Structure formats: structure tokens, C-alpha cells
């Protein structure tokens, strides 16, 4: 299954990094999808012009370090909500701390499951760790 983790407020935390690592080890395609501005557009942040050059250069280092540690790709949506990106790129699951992301996703697609990472971490973790890579294919064949 293709699983997207938000970064800020989600994958920045160690217990969610551990969950992402476990899912990746089980063969799932795990990626970071963040609404942050990418390198080319980070100057659009309102606070950017008041930052020192070193801060500007290191703006995404926290995200890059986690992506490298977990060996997973990352995607920036440049402050566009994630739903369309997830649909266009065939994701199956979004794990995020922003319920607005989940609401929009649910209104546009019933094929991508949203997990609010603060709702019930243990329940979410148990559900995700019981997923098989082929679960999506089995669901499609029965529908």
C-alpha cells in the first residue's frame, strides 16, 4: 500500500517515525507529503525575509534528516492541501494531524483512508500494522 505521512505535527515525532519504519519494512511504499513550500518556493514564507541566511539554508533540514534516516521520499505541495496530490499519485492512506486535510480528502475520494494521528495512536498503529501489501488489490477485486 502507498502511505503518506505528513511531517509537521506528525512524522516529526519519534513514535510516528517508528511506525513509518515498520510499515516500510513490511513492504509498504511510505512517503512524506507536506504542505511546506519546496526549496524553490520557500521564499514565500511570510517569515522568510526576516531569517538569517543560515536559517534559510537549513529551513527543511529537519524533514530531510528524517527522510534520510527512514530512507523514504518526500513531496512538497507548496501550501496546497494534500488531497489532490494524493489522489493524482494513487496513495491509499494519509496519516496527518490536520483534520481539514482528512475532511477534504473524504469529500473528494472514498478510496484513500485518513488517519488522524492524534485520535487514537494505538488503534491506528494496530490497524496499519495488520495491513498486507495486497489489501488494496483484494478490496478492488471484491468491489
Residue, then its C-alpha position, 0 to 999 in steps of 0.5 A: x500500500x502507498x502511505x503518506x505521512x505528513x511531517x509537521x505535527x506528525x512524522x516529526x515525532x519519534x513514535x510516528x517515525x517508528x511506525x513509518x519504519x515498520x510499515x516500510x519494512x513490511x513492504x509498504x511504499x511510505x512517503x512524506x507529503x507536506x504542505x511546506x513550500x519546496x526549496x524553490x518556493x520557500x521564499x514565500x514564507x511570510x517569515x522568510x525575509x526576516x531569517x538569517x541566511x543560515x536559517x534559510x539554508x537549513x529551513x527543511x533540514x529537519x524533514x530531510x534528516x528524517x527522510x534520510x534516516x527512514x530512507x523514504x521520499x518526500x513531496x512538497x505541495x507548496x501550501x496546497x492541501x494534500x488531497x489532490x496530490x494524493x489522489x493524482x499519485x494513487x496513495x491509499x492512506x494519509x496519516x496527518x494531524x490536520x483534520x481539514x486535510x482528512x475532511x477534504x480528502x473524504x469529500x473528494x475520494x472514498x478510496x484513500x483512508x485518513x488517519x488522524x494521528x492524534x485520535x487514537x495512536x494505538x488503534x491506528x498503529x494496530x490497524x496499519x500494522x495488520x495491513x498486507x501489501x495486497x489489501x488494496x488489490x483484494x478490496x478492488x477485486x471484491x468491489 
